[in-house]
Every structure is written in structure tokens, then in C-alpha cells.
Amino acid sequence: MGIPGAGEAARQDATRRSRSVLRGRFLEELAPHLPGFPYDPTEIRFIGTPVDYVVFRGLSAGRVEEVVFLEVKSGTSHLSRVQRDVRDAVEAGAIVWDEYRIIG
């Protein structure tokens, strides 16, 4: 038999982690409406994964001057490996514009 109370401790840990994830997701979507948010909420688009938002700075004035990939974090959360890869690609200038046209 296992350690007495181990099942309850595991359930409590799973519940705590689940609440933490849900809290983080809620804050990600709430962030643009919080005081001190550094971007115009009308200029952002939620993606969710692998980054939370793409910001089109200047969009509200009709002229996009900058595109920003924005990840929202709370508490002690860290970037995932994929998020670090995206950050590194952006910082290295590995960004491409492409266009796909449907003929017909």
C-alpha cells in the first residue's frame, strides 16, 4: 500500500496547479484592460499560443509602425521552450512577410 494521505496530497497539488493555470489564462486575457498596460488595447490581437498577443502599434491611427509579439506572464511563471524560441527568432531578425494568393 502507498503512503497514507499521499492520494489526498496529490489531489490537492493537482488542484493548486490547475487553479494556477486558470488564473494565468484569466490574467492573460484581462491584461490589456489593467492600469499600466503599455499598449493600446485596440491595437492588439489575442493569439494564445505560442505567444499571447500580436500588437500592431499605430493601427488605431491607420498606420502600423511596429509589430510586437507580446507574452503575458504572472507570478513566477517562465517562458516555455517554444516561447523562448519565438523570442530568439524575433531578436535574431528571423521574421518574414509572406503572402498566399488563391487563384480562382
C-alpha positions in Angstrom: 0.0 0.0 0.0 1.1 3.6 -0.6 1.9 6.3 1.9 -1.2 7.3 4.0 -2.6 10.6 2.7 -0.5 10.6 -0.5 -3.5 10.4 -2.7 -5.1 13.4 -1.0 -1.8 15.4 -1.2 -1.6 14.6 -4.9 -5.2 15.7 -5.5 -4.5 19.0 -3.6 -1.3 19.6 -5.6 -3.2 19.0 -8.9 -6.0 21.3 -7.8 -3.5 24.0 -6.9 -1.7 23.7 -10.2 -5.0 23.7 -12.1 -6.1 26.9 -10.3 -2.7 28.5 -11.1 -3.1 27.7 -14.8 -6.6 29.0 -14.9 -5.6 32.2 -13.0 -2.8 32.7 -15.5 -5.1 32.3 -18.5 -7.6 34.7 -17.0 -4.9 37.3 -16.4 -3.5 36.9 -19.9 -6.9 38.0 -21.3 -7.5 40.6 -18.7 -4.1 42.2 -19.0 -5.0 44.7 -21.8 -7.6 46.2 -19.6 -5.5 46.7 -16.5 -4.0 50.0 -15.4 -0.4 50.4 -16.7 -0.8 48.1 -19.7 1.8 49.5 -22.2 -0.2 49.1 -25.4 -3.4 50.4 -26.9 -5.9 47.6 -26.4 -7.5 48.4 -29.8 -4.2 47.5 -31.5 -3.7 44.0 -30.1 -4.9 40.7 -31.3 -5.0 37.6 -29.0 -3.4 34.5 -30.4 -2.9 32.5 -27.2 -0.2 30.2 -28.4 2.8 30.2 -28.8 2.5 33.8 -27.7 -0.4 35.6 -26.2 -0.7 38.7 -28.4 0.5 40.4 -31.5 0.5 44.2 -31.2 0.1 46.4 -34.3 1.4 49.7 -32.9 -0.2 52.6 -34.8 -3.1 50.6 -36.1 -5.6 52.9 -34.3 -4.2 55.9 -36.2 -4.3 54.0 -39.5 -0.6 53.4 -39.9 1.2 50.4 -38.4 4.7 51.4 -37.4 5.7 48.4 -35.4 4.7 44.8 -34.8 5.2 43.4 -31.3 4.9 39.8 -30.1 3.7 40.0 -26.5 3.7 37.3 -23.9 1.8 38.0 -20.6 3.2 36.3 -17.5 2.1 36.4 -13.9 3.7 35.4 -10.6 6.8 33.2 -11.0 5.8 31.7 -14.4 8.6 31.4 -17.0 8.7 31.3 -20.8 8.2 27.9 -22.3 10.9 26.4 -24.6 8.8 27.3 -27.6 8.2 30.9 -26.3 12.0 31.3 -25.9 12.5 30.0 -29.4 10.0 32.6 -30.7 11.7 35.4 -28.7 15.1 34.3 -30.0 13.9 34.2 -33.6 12.4 37.7 -33.3 15.6 39.1 -31.7 17.7 37.5 -34.4 15.5 39.2 -37.1 14.3 35.9 -38.5 10.9 37.3 -39.4 9.5 37.0 -42.9 6.4 38.5 -44.6 4.7 36.1 -46.9 1.5 36.2 -48.9 -0.6 33.3 -50.2 -2.9 34.0 -53.1 -5.8 31.7 -54.0 -6.3 31.6 -57.8 -9.8 31.1 -59.0 
